[in-house]
Amino acid sequence: MMSSAIQNSIVADMKLAPEGHLKIDWVEAHMPVLGRIRKQFEAEQPFKGLKVTISLHLEAKTAYLAKVVQAGGAEVTITGSNPLSTQDDVCAALVEDGVTVFAKYNPEPAEYKELLIRALETKPDLIIDDGGDLVTILHSERPDLLENVRGGAEETTTGILRLKAMDKEGGLKFPMVAVNDAYCKYLFDNRYGTGQSVWDGINRTTNLVVAGKTVVVVGYGWCGKGVAMRAKGLGANVIVTEVDAIKAVEAHMDGFRVMPMLEAAKIGDFFVTVTGNRDVIRGEHYDVMKDGAILSNAGHFDVEVNKPELAERSSSVRTVRRNIEEYQLKDGRKVYVLAEGRLVNLAAGDGHPAEIMDMTFALQALSLKYVNEQYERIGQTVVNVPYELDEQVARFKLESLGVSIDTLTAEQRTYLDSWQEH
């Protein structure tokens, strides 16, 4: 008998499933924290009888998260969160494992939107979102699908900004846990995960040396810190551009040159945007860039590098290598854009290392359990991951590494908790 997942899913090619299973098996072997939570979920069944819809970058690590949630008793539906980050073989493998999938690599914009809506039409009780697309569709276009939603968890800085704006206006209809704001997310995923995976994507795509080049990192949040740190490790001369004075001072004291984008544009060889904002590289910057400058984005949406203004200044555009578009400017200079200005680490790579996503997706799984248990008490707002869950993930990680740490004595705890004269 054909499973409902096979009957209902929309994927590119089910024949790709064997390769997808190999990818999932590989990351599973390197995600021990999530594996431990999977055993816990199998025993406790926290999602028994519930429907969960997930929108994340649909590759092997995400697939394993979906299987962990499924192990907790959920009926899981999954879709992508970026047209170029979906891996068709992983989608096919998930369908064989009983997860309903609505995702393909590089669909047309209208089809991509339709796949998101199809995933929501399963009427989920819980959601995991990446960039706020599911939440936005539920509130603006398909409020008829809100009825069953108890709450969810959000993965990204961009998504949390959107959620908090909605919350501030009083428009949010269910609780969302801000997973991105947890220590075990931004300290490790944003810094070490983004830092490594961005350069994995750039290096495999361009096959060019980084040492001795000038790298301009646009934005010095946790992701920007990671990108700058890894660029420095590769031998680059690093420049940081910022609009936040505090972050600019931090970048300066971390040993990086800090200057306005218009100055940095004149001397940069590689540009990486990590701001979460739009048009941080735009027309006036293209006008002064060096011949051969390479532009990439590591923010969630493809709006940080303004492609329309680059196209206006160009006499021709062509693909010169997979994931590299060459813009021939009218004065003869050439500027290159990687992965269409989309997330370079996922659209042109495999995303963050498995060991890093082990911690992030452990937070997602535990946060989903938390919001399911506490949604009535939380109310219709954005909340942080409870510190106890954050610390639990860190302790599980330490145990998987074979690392032990000290604990406070009773006397030390009393000392720290006392306000009286010491």
C-alpha positions as CSV (number, residue, x, y, z in Angstrom):
1,M,0.0,0.0,0.0
2,M,1.4,3.4,-1.0
3,S,2.1,5.7,2.0
4,S,0.3,9.0,2.3
5,A,3.6,10.8,2.1
6,I,4.3,9.3,-1.3
7,Q,0.8,10.0,-2.5
8,N,0.7,13.6,-1.3
9,S,4.3,14.9,-1.7
10,I,5.6,17.1,-4.5
11,V,9.3,16.4,-5.2
12,A,11.5,16.4,-8.2
13,D,12.4,12.8,-8.6
14,M,11.8,9.9,-6.2
15,K,14.6,7.9,-7.9
16,L,17.1,10.1,-6.1
17,A,16.2,8.7,-2.7
18,P,19.2,6.3,-2.3
19,E,21.7,9.2,-2.4
20,G,19.5,11.2,-0.1
21,H,19.5,8.4,2.5
22,L,23.3,8.3,2.4
23,K,23.5,12.0,3.1
24,I,21.0,11.7,6.0
25,D,22.9,8.8,7.5
26,W,26.1,10.8,7.4
27,V,24.8,13.7,9.3
28,E,23.0,11.5,11.8
29,A,26.3,10.0,12.7
30,H,27.7,13.4,13.4
31,M,24.7,14.9,15.3
32,P,24.8,13.1,18.7
33,V,22.9,15.7,20.7
34,L,19.9,15.5,18.3
35,G,20.2,11.7,18.4
36,R,19.9,11.8,22.2
37,I,16.8,13.9,22.0
38,R,15.4,11.5,19.4
39,K,15.6,8.7,21.9
40,Q,13.9,10.9,24.5
41,F,11.1,11.7,22.0
42,E,10.6,8.1,21.0
43,A,10.0,7.3,24.7
44,E,7.9,10.3,25.6
45,Q,5.9,10.9,22.4
46,P,5.5,14.6,23.0
47,F,3.9,15.3,19.6
48,K,1.6,12.2,19.4
49,G,-1.4,12.9,17.3
50,L,-0.2,16.4,16.2
51,K,0.7,17.8,12.8
52,V,4.0,19.7,12.4
53,T,4.9,21.8,9.4
54,I,8.6,22.8,8.9
55,S,10.1,25.4,6.6
56,L,13.9,25.3,6.7
57,H,16.8,24.9,4.2
58,L,15.9,21.5,3.0
59,E,19.1,19.5,3.1
60,A,20.3,16.5,5.1
61,K,20.7,18.1,8.6
62,T,17.2,19.5,8.3
63,A,15.9,16.1,7.2
64,Y,17.3,14.6,10.4
65,L,15.5,17.2,12.5
66,A,12.3,16.3,10.7
67,K,12.8,12.6,11.5
68,V,13.5,13.4,15.2
69,V,10.2,15.4,15.4
70,Q,8.5,12.5,13.6
71,A,10.0,10.1,16.2
72,G,8.1,12.1,18.8
73,G,4.8,11.1,17.3
74,A,4.2,13.9,14.9
75,E,2.8,13.8,11.4
76,V,5.5,15.9,9.7
77,T,5.2,18.0,6.6
78,I,8.3,19.9,5.3
79,T,9.0,22.5,2.7
80,G,12.1,24.6,1.8
81,S,13.0,28.1,2.9
82,N,15.1,29.1,-0.1
83,P,14.6,28.0,-3.7
84,L,18.3,27.2,-4.2
85,S,19.1,25.4,-0.9
86,T,16.7,22.5,-1.4
87,Q,18.4,19.2,-2.2
88,D,16.1,16.9,-4.3
89,D,17.7,13.7,-3.2
90,V,17.1,14.5,0.4
91,C,13.5,15.3,-0.3
92,A,13.0,12.0,-2.0
93,A,14.6,10.1,0.9
94,L,12.3,11.9,3.4
95,V,9.3,10.9,1.5
96,E,10.3,7.3,1.7
97,D,10.7,7.7,5.4
98,G,7.1,8.9,5.7
99,V,7.5,12.7,5.8
100,T,5.3,14.6,3.4
101,V,7.5,17.0,1.3
102,F,6.6,20.0,-0.8
103,A,9.9,21.2,-2.2
104,K,12.1,21.2,-5.3
105,Y,15.4,22.8,-6.2
106,N,15.1,26.1,-7.9
107,P,11.3,26.3,-8.6
108,E,9.9,29.4,-10.2
109,P,8.9,32.1,-7.6
110,A,5.1,31.3,-8.0
111,E,5.7,27.6,-7.6
112,Y,7.9,28.2,-4.6
113,K,5.2,30.2,-2.9
114,E,2.6,27.5,-3.8
115,L,4.7,24.8,-2.2
116,L,4.8,26.9,1.1
117,I,1.1,27.2,1.0
118,R,0.6,23.5,0.3
119,A,2.6,22.7,3.4
120,L,0.4,24.9,5.5
121,E,-2.8,23.4,4.0
122,T,-2.1,20.3,6.1
123,K,-3.4,22.5,9.0
124,P,-0.5,22.1,11.4
125,D,-0.7,22.3,15.2
126,L,2.9,23.4,15.4
127,I,5.4,25.1,13.0
128,I,9.1,25.6,12.6
129,D,9.9,28.6,10.5
130,D,12.9,30.1,8.8
131,G,12.7,33.8,7.9
132,G,9.1,34.1,9.0
133,D,7.5,33.1,5.7
134,L,5.1,30.5,7.2
135,V,4.0,33.0,9.9
136,T,3.5,35.8,7.3
137,I,1.4,33.6,5.0
138,L,-0.8,32.4,7.8
139,H,-1.4,36.0,9.0
140,S,-1.7,37.8,5.7
141,E,-2.9,35.4,3.0
142,R,-4.3,32.3,4.6
143,P,-5.8,33.2,8.0
144,D,-8.2,30.3,7.4
145,L,-5.3,28.0,8.3
146,L,-4.6,29.6,11.7
147,E,-7.2,27.7,13.6
148,N,-5.1,24.7,14.8
149,V,-1.8,26.4,15.2
150,R,-0.7,26.3,18.9
151,G,2.7,27.9,18.3
152,G,6.1,27.4,16.8
153,A,9.8,28.3,16.7
154,E,11.8,30.6,14.5
155,E,15.3,29.9,13.2
156,T,16.8,33.2,12.0
157,T,17.6,36.8,12.9
158,T,15.5,38.0,9.9
159,G,12.5,36.0,11.0
160,I,12.7,37.2,14.5
161,L,12.8,40.8,13.3
162,R,9.6,40.2,11.4
163,L,7.9,38.4,14.3
164,K,8.8,41.2,16.8
165,A,7.4,43.8,14.4
166,M,4.2,41.8,14.1
167,D,4.1,41.3,17.9
168,K,4.7,45.0,18.5
169,E,1.6,45.8,16.3
170,G,-0.4,43.2,18.3
171,G,-0.9,41.1,15.2
172,L,0.7,37.8,16.2
173,K,-1.9,35.1,16.7
174,F,0.1,32.4,18.4
175,P,3.4,32.2,20.5
176,M,6.7,31.8,18.7
177,V,10.0,30.9,20.3
178,A,13.0,33.0,19.2
179,V,15.5,30.1,18.7
180,N,18.0,32.4,17.0
181,D,18.4,34.5,20.2
182,A,19.5,31.5,22.3
183,Y,23.1,31.3,23.3
184,C,23.7,27.9,21.7
185,K,22.3,29.3,18.4
186,Y,24.1,32.6,17.9
187,L,27.3,31.8,19.7
188,F,27.9,28.7,17.6
189,D,25.6,28.5,14.6
190,N,25.8,32.1,13.6
191,R,29.5,32.6,14.4
192,Y,31.2,29.3,13.7
193,G,28.6,27.8,11.4
194,T,28.2,30.8,9.2
195,G,31.8,31.7,9.4
196,Q,32.9,28.3,8.0
197,S,30.1,27.6,5.6
198,V,30.2,31.0,3.9
199,W,33.8,30.4,2.9
200,D,33.1,26.8,2.0
201,G,30.5,28.1,-0.5
202,I,32.7,30.9,-1.8
203,N,35.8,28.7,-2.2
204,R,34.1,25.8,-3.9
205,T,32.2,28.1,-6.3
206,T,35.1,30.4,-7.3
207,N,38.1,28.2,-6.9
208,L,40.1,31.3,-6.1
209,V,42.6,32.1,-3.4
210,V,41.5,34.2,-0.4
211,A,45.0,34.8,1.1
212,G,46.2,38.3,0.3
213,K,42.9,39.5,-1.0
214,T,40.8,42.3,0.6
215,V,37.5,41.0,2.1
216,V,34.7,43.4,2.9
217,V,32.3,42.0,5.6
218,V,29.1,44.1,5.6
219,G,27.7,43.9,9.1
220,Y,29.4,42.8,12.3
221,G,26.7,40.9,14.1
222,W,27.4,37.3,15.2
223,C,27.4,36.0,11.6
224,G,29.6,38.9,10.5
225,K,32.0,38.1,13.3
226,G,32.3,34.5,12.1
227,V,32.8,35.5,8.5
228,A,35.5,38.0,9.3
229,M,37.3,35.7,11.7
230,R,37.4,32.9,9.1
231,A,38.5,35.3,6.3
232,K,41.3,36.4,8.6
233,G,42.3,32.8,9.1
234,L,42.4,32.3,5.4
235,G,45.0,35.1,5.1
236,A,42.7,37.9,3.9
237,N,42.9,41.6,4.7
238,V,39.5,42.2,6.3
239,I,37.4,45.4,6.3
240,V,34.2,45.7,8.2
241,T,31.4,48.2,7.4
242,E,28.7,48.9,10.0
243,V,25.9,51.3,10.9
244,D,26.1,50.4,14.6
245,A,28.7,52.4,16.5
246,I,29.2,49.8,19.2
247,K,29.7,46.9,16.8
248,A,32.1,49.2,14.8
249,V,34.2,49.7,17.9
250,E,34.2,46.0,18.5
251,A,35.3,45.2,15.0
252,H,38.1,47.8,15.3
253,M,39.3,46.2,18.6
254,D,39.1,42.8,17.0
255,G,41.8,44.0,14.6
256,F,39.8,44.8,11.5
257,R,39.7,48.0,9.5
258,V,36.4,49.9,9.7
259,M,35.1,52.3,7.1
260,P,32.0,53.4,5.2
261,M,30.8,51.1,2.4
262,L,31.6,53.7,-0.3
263,E,35.3,53.6,0.7
264,A,35.4,49.9,1.1
265,A,33.8,49.4,-2.3
266,K,36.9,50.9,-4.0
267,I,39.3,48.3,-2.6
268,G,37.4,45.1,-1.9
269,D,38.1,41.9,-3.8
270,F,35.4,39.8,-2.0
271,F,32.2,41.2,-0.5
272,V,30.0,39.3,2.0
273,T,26.8,40.9,3.2
274,V,25.4,39.7,6.6
275,T,23.1,42.5,7.8
276,G,19.5,41.3,7.4
277,N,18.7,44.6,5.6
278,R,18.2,45.5,2.0
279,D,20.4,47.4,-0.5
280,V,23.6,47.4,1.6
281,I,25.5,47.1,-1.7
282,R,23.9,49.3,-4.3
283,G,24.4,51.6,-7.3
284,E,27.0,54.1,-6.0
285,H,29.1,51.2,-4.7
286,Y,29.1,49.5,-8.1
287,D,30.3,52.7,-9.7
288,V,33.6,52.6,-7.8
289,M,34.3,48.9,-7.5
290,K,37.4,47.2,-8.9
291,D,37.3,45.2,-12.0
292,G,36.7,41.6,-11.0
293,A,35.0,42.2,-7.6
294,I,33.1,39.2,-6.3
295,L,29.8,39.8,-4.4
296,S,28.1,37.3,-2.1
297,N,25.3,37.4,0.5
298,A,24.9,35.4,3.7
299,G,21.7,37.2,4.9
300,H,18.4,35.3,4.7
301,F,16.8,37.2,1.7
302,D,18.4,38.1,-1.6
303,V,17.9,41.8,-1.1
304,E,21.2,42.8,0.5
305,V,23.0,43.0,-2.9
306,N,20.8,45.2,-5.1
307,K,20.8,43.3,-8.4
308,P,18.4,45.6,-10.3
309,E,20.8,48.6,-9.9
310,L,23.7,46.4,-10.9
311,A,21.8,45.2,-14.0
312,E,21.0,48.9,-14.9
313,R,24.7,49.6,-15.1
314,S,25.5,46.5,-17.1
315,S,25.7,45.9,-20.9
316,S,25.4,42.2,-20.5
317,V,24.9,39.4,-17.9
318,R,26.0,35.8,-18.3
319,T,26.6,32.7,-16.2
320,V,30.4,32.0,-16.4
321,R,30.5,29.2,-13.9
322,R,27.8,27.4,-11.9
323,N,26.5,29.9,-9.3
324,I,28.5,32.8,-10.8
325,E,26.9,35.5,-12.8
326,E,29.1,38.0,-14.6
327,Y,27.9,41.5,-14.9
328,Q,29.7,43.4,-17.7
329,L,29.5,47.0,-16.7
330,K,29.1,49.6,-19.5
331,D,32.6,51.0,-18.8
332,G,34.1,47.6,-19.3
333,R,34.6,46.5,-15.7
334,K,33.2,43.1,-14.6
335,V,31.5,42.4,-11.3
336,Y,30.5,38.9,-10.2
337,V,27.5,37.8,-8.1
338,L,27.5,34.4,-6.4
339,A,24.4,32.2,-6.1
340,E,22.1,35.0,-7.5
341,G,22.7,37.0,-4.3
342,R,21.0,34.3,-2.2
343,L,22.5,32.6,0.8
344,V,25.9,31.7,-0.5
345,N,26.6,29.0,2.1
346,L,23.5,27.1,1.2
347,A,22.8,28.0,-2.4
348,A,26.4,27.3,-3.3
349,G,27.3,24.9,-0.6
350,D,26.0,22.4,2.0
351,G,25.3,24.9,4.8
352,H,26.6,24.8,8.3
353,P,28.7,21.8,9.5
354,A,26.6,18.9,11.0
355,E,28.2,19.3,14.4
356,I,27.1,22.9,14.6
357,M,23.5,22.3,13.4
358,D,23.4,19.5,16.0
359,M,23.1,22.1,18.7
360,T,20.7,24.4,16.7
361,F,18.3,21.7,15.7
362,A,18.4,20.3,19.3
363,L,17.2,23.7,20.4
364,Q,14.5,23.6,17.7
365,A,13.3,20.2,18.8
366,L,13.2,21.1,22.5
367,S,11.6,24.6,21.8
368,L,8.9,22.9,19.8
369,K,8.2,20.6,22.8
370,Y,8.2,23.6,25.1
371,V,5.8,25.7,23.1
372,N,3.4,22.7,22.7
373,E,3.3,22.3,26.5
374,Q,3.2,26.0,27.4
375,Y,1.3,27.7,24.5
376,E,-1.7,28.6,26.6
377,R,0.4,30.2,29.3
378,I,2.8,32.0,26.9
379,G,0.0,33.7,24.9
380,Q,0.3,35.4,21.5
381,T,3.8,36.8,21.7
382,V,7.5,36.1,20.9
383,V,9.5,34.5,23.7
384,N,13.1,33.4,24.3
385,V,14.3,29.9,24.6
386,P,14.2,29.1,28.4
387,Y,17.8,29.2,29.7
388,E,17.3,25.6,31.1
389,L,16.9,24.3,27.5
390,D,19.8,26.3,26.3
391,E,22.1,24.9,29.0
392,Q,20.7,21.4,28.5
393,V,21.8,21.4,24.9
394,A,25.3,22.7,25.9
395,R,25.6,19.9,28.5
396,F,24.6,17.3,26.0
397,K,27.2,18.7,23.6
398,L,29.9,18.6,26.2
399,E,29.0,15.0,27.0
400,S,29.2,14.0,23.3
401,L,32.7,15.5,23.2
402,G,33.8,13.7,26.4
403,V,34.4,17.1,28.1
404,S,33.7,17.6,31.8
405,I,33.3,20.9,33.7
406,D,33.2,21.9,37.4
407,T,30.1,22.5,39.5
408,L,29.5,25.0,42.2
409,T,29.8,23.8,45.8
410,A,26.9,24.6,48.2
411,E,29.0,27.3,49.8
412,Q,29.8,28.9,46.5
413,R,26.2,28.9,45.4
414,T,25.2,30.5,48.7
415,Y,27.9,33.1,48.3
416,L,26.7,34.1,44.8
417,D,23.1,34.2,45.9
418,S,23.7,36.4,48.9
419,W,23.3,40.2,48.9
420,Q,24.8,40.7,52.3
421,E,28.4,41.8,52.9
422,H,30.8,39.1,51.9
